[in-house]
Amino acid sequence: MDVVIWIGAALTVLGLTGIVYSIVAVTKAKRSGLSDEDLRARVSRILPINLGALFVSMIGLMAVIIGVMLG
């Protein structure tokens, strides 16, 4: 079950990287002084990346928990 734990850890790190990217991208967009419509458009392009990263991170954490419970 060590393989499941390591794969889960890798997925979790990948998801956290995506979440950090989303945070940095939204912060840069807010600081760039865009109009309200442009800011909404940019944030709406970043939102699917954030949701996907949260999903990957959640799947990774679930894999780690399953690996620990079975191992």
Secondary structure as GFF3:
##gff-version 3
##sequence-region A 1 71
A	DSSP	alpha_helix	2	31	.	.	.	ID=ss1
A	DSSP	alpha_helix	36	70	.	.	.	ID=ss2
###
